[in-house]
Structures are given as C-alpha cells and as structure tokens.
Amino acid sequence: MNINDINKYTYLFIYMLKRFDFQHINLIPKKCIVNSRMECSTSLKFGKYTFNMPVMPANMECVINDDIAIKLATNNYFYVHHRFNLNAIEFSKKMRKLNLPVSISVGVNDDAYKTLKDLFNENLFPDYVTIDIAHGHSIKMEKILNWIKTTFLNEPSKKPFIIAGNVSTAEAVVDLESWGADAIKVGIGPGSACTTFNATGFGSRGCQASVIRDCALARKKAHSLIVADGGIKDPGDIVKSLVLGADMVMIGGMFSALTDSPGSVVKGEDGRMYKEFWGSASAFQSGKTDRIEGTKKLLLLKHNGILEEFKYLKECLQSAISYGGGKDLSCLNDVVYM
C-alpha cells in the first residue's frame, strides 16, 4: 500500500465518522428565557407567506388530498399537493376562490410543462411549485428550472416560489441554486416506505441528519432554503433537522395514519385498525409498473386528525425553543449537539 492509498483510506475513515442520523445526536440545552413555553413562536417566512410551523406533509397520494390541503392552508400551515391524477387547474381555481395559497407538484417530463403552461395561460400562477423527482440532480431538472426562469424573466412578480429535489449532496445544492430553485428538498431514500437504498445502494439512509447539515452548509445564496425530506420518526427529529440547517421539514409516515389521511383503513389480523402508507415510487402509486423504489406498509390508525397532530407538534417545537434558550425558531441556529 503506497502513501496515496493510505491518504485515500484516511479520508474515507474521516468522512464516515462525519455520517450520522437523528438518533445519533443529542441537542445541548441553554438557559430558558421564557416564563411559559406558550410564549415561543414557531412561525417562519417561507416564500411570500409566513406560516405557523416549519412542518409540512409529504406530497404523497396517501398523505395529502384536496381536503387536507384546504384544512392546512385555512389554518396557515404550509402544504404541497401531490401530482398524481390531479387536475391542477381545477385545484388552483378552488384555492383561489377560497383565497388560499396555491401549492402544487409537477415532475420533469412533457406533462409537467403542459400543466405549467395551462396554468399560466389561464392566468393561474401558483404561489409554490415543487419540482418533485427521485433524483433531482439531473439534466431534466436543470432544463425545467431554466425554462421556468426564462419564462418569468420579464415578469418576476408572477414567478412561483420553486422547491426542487430530491438531492443528497452539496454539489447538487449548488447546482439547483444556480438553475433557479428557491428551496431545495434534501433526502434520497431515508423514508420508511422508500426502497431506493435497498434497490440501488444510493441515498441518505442512516445518515439523513448529516446530509441535511452538509447540504445546508453548501448553500451559496443567502435566500436559498432547505426542505428536509424523510426519516422523521419523532418530533425531536424535526427539531434536529432545524438545528442542522433545514428551514422546513417534510413528513410522510407520521401523517399517514391519521383519521383524515387519504389512505384506506384496513383491519389487521390482530383485530386492530391500520392505515395504508405507500411510497410514491411504489407499484401501488397510480398504476406504476416499472422502476419500483417503494413499498406499502400498514401503520396503526391514530385517533386524531391532521390539525390535532399539528397542534401537538407545535407544542413540541415550543418546548424545544425553550430548551434552545430563545423565544422563536431563530434560537435553534445556535444550538449545538453531541
């Protein structure tokens, strides 16, 4: 073994030491400066709107539908609708009639351009568009982001806030920024219903927390935002994501077994009731038959709905802010971990 081999393996060893996930770190508390945790604000500005929480349901067919989107937007929570068999024009008209933000998803193929062109021709400019594909660091992502940027070159006030992903590297963050993304969705394969890691060996499974940190640090533009997507099992993981540099946290499984979530209710062999939860790249997603990178799971049915769940998560975040020594989410920027 020569010196170059030794240096290579030393680098790989140090690199692997840097990899960690949510359960591997503890946040270090600071002196509490509030009399009540209820004083702590969990609001944040995301795009042109300020929302009550830095939390959003995953844009999955088994997690969100029109009713959930309306409930969340009416109560000032952020959402992104899924892109599967959705009539984007009718949905946008419905939300505009209710005077609520319009937040949709598209892919990168011809149907995505058609959806966006149809919306623009109808003078229905969404407030938020999520370009949502499994591997966001790609030439197709570059093409559609540049097309959107060029389309609104002379009318920047009409340009939607663009969330693009998913990615899991610093290089990808820098590229998506330069291509025109306003926020970048971070996480490849960490979700419980995703099998990308098993199928391909690629992704952020087991190291999503450190990937969030690395991607957040890679940003070159001060206004670029990070959406942490996947691997969230407990409310504390949301807090850790924010400490590691995320601005918004996307959650699938935790929101999929609620009483009002779209998945079907199934009675298990144990006599208990379950909700179906499946990955967007699974064979259970709108008749998908190839490049399967997801599975279906049964999750024990919860006894609360989406708004009750958001209330609980808000209380958890308020407690976290009090431990972080502040009065709002900004204090989490200075929290350290071990």
Solvent accessible surface area in square Angstrom, and as a share of the most:
residue,aa,sasa,rsa
1,M,170,0.76
2,N,86,0.44
3,I,115,0.59
4,N,104,0.54
5,D,45,0.23
6,I,82,0.42
7,N,85,0.44
8,K,106,0.45
9,Y,111,0.42
10,T,67,0.39
11,Y,138,0.52
12,L,80,0.40
13,F,129,0.54
14,I,96,0.49
15,Y,86,0.33
16,M,122,0.54
17,L,121,0.60
18,K,88,0.37
19,R,45,0.16
20,F,24,0.10
21,D,16,0.08
22,F,5,0.02
23,Q,137,0.61
24,H,107,0.48
25,I,10,0.05
26,N,99,0.51
27,L,47,0.24
28,I,60,0.30
29,P,85,0.53
30,K,92,0.39
31,K,172,0.73
32,C,67,0.40
33,I,92,0.47
34,V,16,0.09
35,N,152,0.78
36,S,50,0.32
37,R,115,0.42
38,M,145,0.65
39,E,89,0.40
40,C,3,0.02
41,S,48,0.31
42,T,3,0.02
43,S,49,0.32
44,L,27,0.13
45,K,139,0.59
46,F,0,0.00
47,G,18,0.17
48,K,138,0.58
49,Y,73,0.28
50,T,71,0.41
51,F,5,0.02
52,N,47,0.24
53,M,0,0.00
54,P,1,0.00
55,V,0,0.00
56,M,1,0.00
57,P,0,0.00
58,A,4,0.03
59,N,8,0.04
60,M,28,0.13
61,E,45,0.20
62,C,0,0.00
63,V,2,0.01
64,I,0,0.00
65,N,46,0.23
66,D,39,0.20
67,D,93,0.48
68,I,2,0.01
69,A,0,0.00
70,I,42,0.21
71,K,74,0.31
72,L,0,0.00
73,A,9,0.07
74,T,87,0.51
75,N,60,0.31
76,N,59,0.30
77,Y,22,0.08
78,F,2,0.01
79,Y,3,0.01
80,V,0,0.00
81,H,2,0.01
82,H,14,0.06
83,R,87,0.32
84,F,31,0.13
85,N,138,0.71
86,L,44,0.22
87,N,90,0.46
88,A,13,0.10
89,I,37,0.19
90,E,95,0.42
91,F,4,0.01
92,S,2,0.01
93,K,88,0.37
94,K,78,0.33
95,M,0,0.00
96,R,93,0.34
97,K,182,0.77
98,L,85,0.42
99,N,137,0.70
100,L,25,0.12
101,P,17,0.10
102,V,1,0.01
103,S,1,0.00
104,I,1,0.00
105,S,6,0.04
106,V,6,0.03
107,G,8,0.08
108,V,13,0.07
109,N,80,0.41
110,D,121,0.63
111,D,96,0.50
112,A,2,0.02
113,Y,29,0.11
114,K,129,0.55
115,T,39,0.22
116,L,1,0.00
117,K,97,0.41
118,D,43,0.23
119,L,0,0.00
120,F,27,0.11
121,N,128,0.65
122,E,88,0.40
123,N,106,0.54
124,L,21,0.11
125,F,40,0.17
126,P,3,0.02
127,D,11,0.06
128,Y,0,0.00
129,V,1,0.00
130,T,0,0.00
131,I,0,0.00
132,D,21,0.11
133,I,29,0.15
134,A,68,0.53
135,H,112,0.50
136,G,0,0.00
137,H,47,0.21
138,S,32,0.21
139,I,147,0.74
140,K,102,0.43
141,M,0,0.00
142,E,60,0.27
143,K,133,0.56
144,I,0,0.00
145,L,2,0.01
146,N,54,0.28
147,W,63,0.22
148,I,3,0.02
149,K,78,0.33
150,T,93,0.54
151,T,61,0.35
152,F,7,0.03
153,L,125,0.62
154,N,140,0.72
155,E,84,0.38
156,P,97,0.61
157,S,111,0.71
158,K,80,0.34
159,K,56,0.24
160,P,4,0.02
161,F,33,0.14
162,I,0,0.00
163,I,1,0.01
164,A,0,0.00
165,G,0,0.00
166,N,16,0.08
167,V,1,0.00
168,S,26,0.17
169,T,67,0.39
170,A,44,0.34
171,E,118,0.53
172,A,1,0.01
173,V,0,0.00
174,V,49,0.28
175,D,40,0.21
176,L,0,0.00
177,E,3,0.01
178,S,64,0.41
179,W,32,0.11
180,G,16,0.15
181,A,5,0.04
182,D,28,0.14
183,A,0,0.00
184,I,0,0.00
185,K,5,0.02
186,V,0,0.00
187,G,2,0.02
188,I,25,0.13
189,G,7,0.06
190,P,14,0.09
191,G,21,0.20
192,S,65,0.42
193,A,3,0.03
194,C,34,0.21
195,T,37,0.22
196,T,14,0.08
197,F,85,0.36
198,N,109,0.56
199,A,66,0.51
200,T,64,0.37
201,G,53,0.51
202,F,153,0.64
203,G,33,0.32
204,S,0,0.00
205,R,79,0.29
206,G,41,0.40
207,C,21,0.13
208,Q,1,0.00
209,A,0,0.00
210,S,0,0.00
211,V,8,0.05
212,I,1,0.00
213,R,42,0.16
214,D,36,0.19
215,C,0,0.00
216,A,9,0.07
217,L,139,0.69
218,A,16,0.12
219,R,64,0.23
220,K,155,0.66
221,K,84,0.36
222,A,115,0.89
223,H,120,0.54
224,S,2,0.01
225,L,32,0.16
226,I,0,0.00
227,V,0,0.00
228,A,1,0.00
229,D,23,0.12
230,G,14,0.13
231,G,15,0.14
232,I,17,0.09
233,K,149,0.63
234,D,83,0.43
235,P,25,0.16
236,G,35,0.34
237,D,14,0.08
238,I,2,0.01
239,V,9,0.05
240,K,33,0.14
241,S,0,0.00
242,L,14,0.07
243,V,17,0.10
244,L,9,0.04
245,G,20,0.20
246,A,7,0.06
247,D,38,0.20
248,M,0,0.00
249,V,0,0.00
250,M,2,0.01
251,I,2,0.01
252,G,14,0.13
253,G,24,0.24
254,M,24,0.11
255,F,1,0.00
256,S,0,0.00
257,A,2,0.01
258,L,1,0.00
259,T,75,0.44
260,D,40,0.21
261,S,9,0.06
262,P,46,0.29
263,G,5,0.05
264,S,65,0.42
265,V,75,0.43
266,V,47,0.27
267,K,139,0.59
268,G,16,0.15
269,E,193,0.87
270,D,83,0.43
271,G,41,0.40
272,R,130,0.47
273,M,78,0.35
274,Y,34,0.13
275,K,4,0.02
276,E,32,0.14
277,F,7,0.03
278,W,31,0.11
279,G,5,0.05
280,S,36,0.23
281,A,30,0.23
282,S,0,0.00
283,A,53,0.41
284,F,106,0.44
285,Q,5,0.02
286,S,58,0.38
287,G,59,0.57
288,K,58,0.25
289,T,121,0.70
290,D,67,0.35
291,R,183,0.67
292,I,68,0.34
293,E,40,0.18
294,G,8,0.07
295,T,50,0.29
296,K,66,0.28
297,K,66,0.28
298,L,85,0.42
299,L,44,0.22
300,L,84,0.42
301,L,38,0.19
302,K,64,0.27
303,H,173,0.77
304,N,39,0.20
305,G,7,0.07
306,I,3,0.01
307,L,60,0.30
308,E,98,0.44
309,E,12,0.05
310,F,0,0.00
311,K,122,0.52
312,Y,110,0.42
313,L,1,0.01
314,K,67,0.28
315,E,74,0.33
316,C,33,0.20
317,L,2,0.01
318,Q,10,0.04
319,S,26,0.17
320,A,16,0.12
321,I,0,0.00
322,S,4,0.03
323,Y,123,0.47
324,G,5,0.05
325,G,19,0.18
326,G,6,0.06
327,K,117,0.50
328,D,58,0.30
329,L,25,0.13
330,S,69,0.44
331,C,18,0.11
332,L,4,0.02
333,N,114,0.59
334,D,95,0.49
335,V,13,0.07
336,V,90,0.52
337,Y,73,0.28
338,M,154,0.69
